[in-house]
């Protein structure tokens, strides 16, 4: 009977400590992310590398451009970076997006295989 009491006390102690720990966890610090797809003009693997590099700024956790579909999939924290800012960087690298077109200077600086116009 004495062993049963110790066993029961141990189970109760574990239950109380587990629920106490769960209540002290701060869930308000969750990072919210947004997933967005953007059409980005380009042709080849060099374009892919350039587009993804331009899109990877602080706040972006994923940037994946598909050569086949010409779509960039972004996962980012909207409290750190805005979609327009990312698209401006991509346009500055020489690739058109729906909102921002690359300047002639940026476009002309692209290698021949990357020219899409």
N, CA, C and O of each residue as an XYZ file, in Angstrom:
468
protein
N       0.815     -1.188      0.000
C       0.000      0.000      0.000
C       0.864      1.261      0.000
O       0.525      2.262     -0.631
N       1.996      1.192      0.725
C       2.895      2.341      0.801
C       3.489      2.647     -0.578
O       3.643      3.813     -0.940
N       3.816      1.624     -1.335
C       4.369      1.795     -2.676
C       3.343      2.449     -3.589
O       3.678      3.292     -4.421
N       2.101      2.051     -3.421
C       1.040      2.629     -4.240
C       0.899      4.125     -3.961
O       0.675      4.903     -4.888
N       1.027      4.539     -2.699
C       0.939      5.959     -2.344
C       2.077      6.764     -2.990
O       1.854      7.857     -3.510
N       3.280      6.219     -2.950
C       4.415      6.908     -3.579
C       4.214      7.020     -5.091
O       4.495      8.052     -5.701
N       3.732      5.951     -5.662
C       3.469      5.948     -7.105
C       2.411      6.989     -7.456
O       2.587      7.748     -8.409
N       1.323      7.035     -6.705
C       0.255      7.999     -6.928
C       0.758      9.431     -6.728
O       0.396     10.327     -7.491
N       1.588      9.650     -5.709
C       2.147     10.980     -5.450
C       3.058     11.407     -6.602
O       3.053     12.574     -6.995
N       3.831     10.480     -7.138
C       4.725     10.790     -8.252
C       3.911     11.163     -9.494
O       4.272     12.107    -10.198
N       2.836     10.452     -9.772
C       1.978     10.751    -10.921
C       1.347     12.137    -10.765
O       1.305     12.907    -11.725
N       0.868     12.453     -9.595
C       0.262     13.765     -9.346
C       1.299     14.873     -9.498
O       1.012     15.915    -10.088
N       2.494     14.655     -8.974
C       3.558     15.658     -9.071
C       3.931     15.918    -10.530
O       4.127     17.067    -10.928
N       4.029     14.864    -11.319
C       4.349     15.018    -12.739
C       3.239     15.765    -13.483
O       3.515     16.618    -14.326
N       2.003     15.443    -13.169
C       0.877     16.111    -13.819
C       0.852     17.594    -13.481
O       0.667     18.429    -14.367
N       1.036     17.928    -12.213
C       1.023     19.321    -11.786
C       2.181     20.092    -12.413
O       1.990     21.224    -12.859
N       3.364     19.512    -12.457
C       4.511     20.225    -13.026
C       4.355     20.409    -14.527
O       4.763     21.439    -15.065
N       3.776     19.437    -15.210
C       3.581     19.562    -16.659
C       2.573     20.658    -16.978
O       2.785     21.431    -17.913
N       1.488     20.740    -16.228
C       0.506     21.787    -16.502
C       1.029     23.145    -16.071
O       0.681     24.150    -16.691
N       1.847     23.213    -15.039
C       2.432     24.491    -14.633
C       3.362     25.011    -15.712
O       3.361     26.207    -16.004
N       4.159     24.131    -16.311
C       5.064     24.534    -17.374
C       4.284     25.015    -18.590
O       4.660     26.011    -19.209
N       3.211     24.327    -18.936
C       2.419     24.703    -20.098
C       1.809     26.087    -19.926
O       1.645     26.811    -20.908
N       1.476     26.462    -18.719
C       0.859     27.756    -18.476
C       1.871     28.886    -18.503
O       1.485     30.041    -18.686
N       3.148     28.597    -18.326
C       4.143     29.657    -18.339
C       4.718     29.914    -19.734
O       5.512     30.839    -19.910
N       4.330     29.111    -20.723
C       4.816     29.305    -22.081
C       4.156     30.536    -22.690
O       2.938     30.692    -22.607
N       4.948     31.405    -23.300
C       4.440     32.626    -23.920
C       4.138     32.361    -25.394
O       5.050     32.270    -26.215
N       2.872     32.239    -25.716
C       2.472     31.964    -27.096
C       2.289     33.234    -27.916
O       1.979     33.153    -29.105
N       2.471     34.384    -27.323
C       2.274     35.639    -28.046
C       3.429     35.975    -28.975
O       3.326     36.919    -29.758
N       4.524     35.232    -28.911
C       5.696     35.532    -29.734
C       5.750     34.695    -31.004
O       6.819     34.528    -31.589
N       4.617     34.171    -31.432
C       4.582     33.396    -32.665
C       4.865     34.317    -33.845
O       4.414     35.462    -33.882
N       5.611     33.802    -34.797
C       5.917     34.570    -36.001
C       4.910     34.182    -37.070
O       4.800     33.016    -37.449
N       4.186     35.169    -37.543
C       3.202     34.924    -38.589
C       3.860     35.135    -39.942
O       4.561     36.124    -40.156
N       3.632     34.203    -40.846
C       4.197     34.328    -42.182
C       3.068     34.374    -43.202
O       1.938     33.962    -42.940
N       3.411     34.883    -44.350
C       2.474     34.976    -45.463
C       3.112     34.281    -46.662
O       4.307     34.433    -46.913
N       2.322     33.532    -47.387
C       2.787     32.895    -48.619
C       2.135     33.609    -49.794
O       0.926     33.843    -49.807
N       2.954     33.946    -50.772
C       2.465     34.701    -51.930
C       3.151     34.174    -53.182
O       4.310     33.762    -53.135
N       2.440     34.187    -54.293
C       3.032     33.820    -55.577
C       3.027     35.044    -56.476
O       2.051     35.792    -56.528
N       4.133     35.235    -57.184
C       4.315     36.404    -58.043
C       4.863     35.928    -59.385
O       5.791     35.120    -59.426
N       4.301     36.417    -60.467
C       4.845     36.133    -61.803
C       6.109     36.965    -61.976
O       6.098     38.179    -61.772
N       7.192     36.304    -62.352
C       8.470     36.993    -62.579
C       9.038     36.507    -63.899
O       9.168     35.303    -64.121
N       9.377     37.443    -64.773
C       9.924     37.099    -66.094
C      11.360     36.613    -65.970
O      12.156     37.162    -65.209
N      11.674     35.578    -66.729
C      13.008     35.009    -66.752
C      13.024     33.776    -67.640
O      11.975     33.340    -68.114
N      14.209     33.207    -67.871
C      14.319     32.084    -68.804
C      15.044     30.849    -68.282
O      14.650     29.728    -68.603
N      16.083     31.029    -67.495
C      17.001     29.912    -67.264
C      17.394     29.774    -65.782
O      16.870     30.466    -64.909
N      18.326     28.862    -65.541
C      18.805     28.628    -64.177
C      19.551     29.843    -63.616
O      19.526     30.082    -62.408
N      20.205     30.600    -64.477
C      20.868     31.825    -64.016
C      19.829     32.828    -63.532
O      20.028     33.512    -62.527
N      18.720     32.907    -64.258
C      17.623     33.783    -63.837
C      17.096     33.337    -62.477
O      16.871     34.158    -61.587
N      16.903     32.033    -62.326
C      16.407     31.475    -61.067
C      17.290     31.908    -59.901
O      16.795     32.387    -58.881
N      18.592     31.736    -60.058
C      19.525     32.102    -58.994
C      19.461     33.603    -58.696
O      19.471     34.004    -57.532
N      19.397     34.426    -59.736
C      19.370     35.884    -59.578
C      18.076     36.341    -58.903
O      18.103     37.179    -58.001
N      16.947     35.790    -59.342
C      15.640     36.166    -58.797
C      15.548     35.772    -57.329
O      15.141     36.574    -56.489
N      15.926     34.540    -57.024
C      15.851     34.067    -55.640
C      16.791     34.843    -54.729
O      16.451     35.126    -53.580
N      17.962     35.185    -55.230
C      18.914     35.967    -54.436
C      18.358     37.366    -54.154
O      18.481     37.875    -53.040
N      17.752     37.978    -55.164
C      17.188     39.322    -54.984
C      16.017     39.298    -53.998
O      15.798     40.261    -53.263
N      15.272     38.199    -53.986
C      14.094     38.098    -53.121
C      14.445     37.771    -51.673
O      13.666     38.062    -50.765
N      15.604     37.174    -51.454
C      15.965     36.756    -50.095
C      16.525     37.928    -49.305
O      17.723     38.207    -49.327
N      15.630     38.596    -48.616
C      15.995     39.688    -47.735
C      15.559     39.311    -46.324
O      14.911     38.283    -46.127
N      15.909     40.127    -45.359
C      15.503     39.869    -43.985
C      13.976     39.805    -43.905
O      13.288     40.737    -44.321
N      13.467     38.729    -43.382
C      12.020     38.545    -43.279
C      11.488     37.515    -44.259
O      10.368     37.031    -44.096
N      12.274     37.169    -45.279
C      11.866     36.158    -46.260
C      12.461     34.818    -45.843
O      13.678     34.686    -45.708
N      11.603     33.830    -45.642
C      12.090     32.515    -45.244
C      12.190     31.547    -46.423
O      12.902     30.545    -46.352
N      11.471     31.853    -47.512
C      11.545     30.986    -48.690
C      11.301     31.817    -49.938
O      10.377     32.629    -49.991
N      12.138     31.603    -50.933
C      11.956     32.216    -52.248
C      12.309     31.146    -53.277
O      13.468     30.745    -53.385
N      11.318     30.686    -54.028
C      11.541     29.617    -54.996
C      10.871     29.999    -56.318
O       9.648     30.112    -56.392
N      11.693     30.199    -57.369
C      11.188     30.562    -58.691
C      11.221     29.341    -59.585
O      12.215     28.615    -59.619
N      10.135     29.112    -60.309
C      10.045     27.992    -61.240
C      10.306     28.482    -62.661
O       9.626     29.379    -63.159
N      11.293     27.883    -63.297
C      11.621     28.216    -64.682
C      10.467     27.855    -65.611
O      10.217     28.552    -66.595
N       9.776     26.788    -65.305
C       8.680     26.306    -66.142
C       7.447     27.213    -66.058
O       6.880     27.582    -67.086
N       7.035     27.571    -64.849
C       5.806     28.353    -64.668
C       6.047     29.865    -64.580
O       5.107     30.652    -64.692
N       7.304     30.266    -64.380
C       7.676     31.684    -64.217
C       7.030     32.295    -62.966
O       6.739     33.491    -62.926
N       6.813     31.454    -61.948
C       6.178     31.910    -60.714
C       7.164     31.806    -59.562
O       7.822     30.783    -59.374
N       7.252     32.894    -58.791
C       8.062     32.949    -57.583
C       7.142     32.720    -56.397
O       6.157     33.436    -56.218
N       7.463     31.724    -55.590
C       6.711     31.469    -54.364
C       7.508     32.037    -53.213
O       8.660     31.665    -52.986
N       6.876     32.947    -52.490
C       7.518     33.614    -51.352
C       6.828     33.240    -50.059
O       5.601     33.162    -49.998
N       7.615     33.010    -49.031
C       7.105     32.886    -47.675
C       7.868     33.929    -46.873
O       9.094     33.879    -46.781
N       7.135     34.873    -46.295
C       7.791     35.975    -45.623
C       6.977     36.479    -44.439
O       5.796     36.165    -44.294
N       7.636     37.265    -43.600
C       7.009     37.880    -42.441
C       6.594     39.297    -42.847
O       7.456     40.159    -43.014
N       5.285     39.555    -43.009
C       4.851     40.871    -43.483
C       5.128     42.015    -42.505
O       5.042     43.183    -42.883
N       5.455     41.693    -41.267
C       5.800     42.771    -40.333
C       7.251     43.217    -40.518
O       7.644     44.266    -40.009
N       8.054     42.424    -41.246
C       9.459     42.773    -41.489
C       9.716     43.287    -42.894
O      10.590     44.130    -43.096
N       8.965     42.788    -43.866
C       9.218     43.154    -45.260
C       7.893     43.158    -46.023
O       6.988     42.379    -45.724
N       7.796     44.031    -46.997
C       6.584     44.146    -47.818
C       6.822     43.513    -49.186
O       7.942     43.510    -49.695
N       5.770     42.988    -49.760
C       5.851     42.362    -51.075
C       6.363     43.346    -52.122
O       7.165     42.971    -52.978
N       5.913     44.594    -52.067
C       6.366     45.595    -53.037
C       7.879     45.817    -52.961
O       8.532     46.000    -53.988
N       8.432     45.801    -51.751
C       9.880     45.982    -51.595
C      10.649     44.821    -52.221
O      11.699     45.019    -52.834
N      10.124     43.620    -52.063
C      10.763     42.448    -52.668
C      10.698     42.557    -54.195
O      11.684     42.300    -54.885
N       9.530     42.939    -54.712
C       9.370     43.062    -56.159
C      10.258     44.163    -56.745
O      10.748     44.030    -57.866
N      10.465     45.238    -56.002
C      11.363     46.301    -56.459
C      12.792     45.783    -56.579
O      13.501     46.124    -57.525
N      13.216     44.958    -55.620
C      14.569     44.385    -55.664
C      14.725     43.451    -56.861
O      15.774     43.430    -57.506
N      13.690     42.686    -57.153
C      13.731     41.772    -58.298
C      13.815     42.569    -59.598
O      14.581     42.219    -60.495
N      13.029     43.638    -59.697
C      13.079     44.497    -60.888
C      14.451     45.157    -61.014
O      14.964     45.306    -62.123
N      15.047     45.550    -59.895
C      16.384     46.159    -59.926
C      17.434     45.155    -60.402
O      18.476     45.546    -60.926
N      17.157     43.857    -60.219
C      18.072     42.815    -60.688
C      17.868     42.508    -62.173
O      18.630     41.738    -62.757
N      16.823     43.120    -62.793
C      16.621     42.959    -64.230
C      15.419     42.146    -64.641
O      15.249     41.861    -65.826
N      14.570     41.760    -63.687
C      13.428     40.890    -63.997
C      12.113     41.592    -63.691
O      11.933     42.155    -62.611
N      11.189     41.552    -64.659
C       9.888     42.201    -64.513
C       8.969     41.421    -63.575
O       8.967     40.190    -63.556
N       8.191     42.172    -62.801
C       7.114     41.611    -61.979
C       5.841     42.341    -62.396
O       5.923     43.335    -63.118
N       4.675     41.884    -61.966
C       3.447     42.585    -62.357
C       3.407     44.060    -61.925
O       2.828     44.887    -62.629
N       3.998     44.391    -60.804
C       3.946     45.766    -60.303
C       5.132     46.630    -60.738
O       4.996     47.846    -60.869
N       6.294     46.005    -60.963
C       7.504     46.773    -61.261
C       8.244     46.167    -62.447
O       8.487     44.961    -62.495
N       8.594     47.017    -63.395
C       9.351     46.594    -64.575
C      10.819     46.947    -64.380
O      11.153     47.977    -63.795
N      11.670     46.091    -64.870
C      13.117     46.346    -64.795
C      13.448     47.544    -65.670
O      12.856     47.727    -66.734
N      14.391     48.356    -65.224
C      14.840     49.478    -66.057
C      15.596     48.914    -67.253
O      16.065     47.776    -67.218
N      15.713     49.712    -68.310
C      16.458     49.280    -69.490
C      17.902     48.944    -69.121
O      18.476     47.982    -69.630
N      18.476     49.749    -68.230
C      19.866     49.517    -67.807
C      19.998     48.168    -67.105
O      20.923     47.408    -67.393
N      19.085     47.869    -66.190
C      19.144     46.592    -65.463
C      18.893     45.424    -66.412
O      19.572     44.400    -66.337
N      17.903     45.582    -67.316
C      17.591     44.517    -68.266
C      18.761     44.265    -69.211
O      19.114     43.114    -69.469
N      19.361     45.331    -69.728
C      20.477     45.180    -70.672
C      21.718     44.578    -70.022
O      22.586     44.050    -70.717
N      21.808     44.652    -68.696
C      22.954     44.080    -67.989
C      22.830     42.557    -67.833
O      23.790     41.895    -67.439
N      21.655     42.006    -68.139
C      21.462     40.561    -68.034
C      22.258     39.827    -69.109
O      22.472     40.369    -70.193
N      22.700     38.605    -68.825
C      23.353     37.804    -69.870
C      22.356     37.508    -71.000
O      21.143     37.567    -70.798
N      22.868     37.197    -72.161
C      22.025     36.940    -73.333
C      20.976     35.871    -73.116
O      19.851     36.005    -73.598
N      21.320     34.809    -72.397
C      20.362     33.720    -72.182
C      19.198     34.133    -71.279
O      18.173     33.453    -71.228
N      19.361     35.242    -70.576
C      18.353     35.694    -69.622
C      17.400     36.740    -70.196
O      16.448     37.139    -69.526
N      17.641     37.178    -71.403
C      16.805     38.224    -72.006
C      15.463     37.596    -72.411
O      15.419     36.629    -73.173
N      14.409     38.150    -71.902
C      13.068     37.588    -72.108
C      12.157     38.530    -72.901
O      11.060     38.122    -73.281
N      12.563     39.751    -73.161
C      11.708     40.698    -73.908
C      11.923     40.554    -75.405
O      11.294     41.264    -76.190
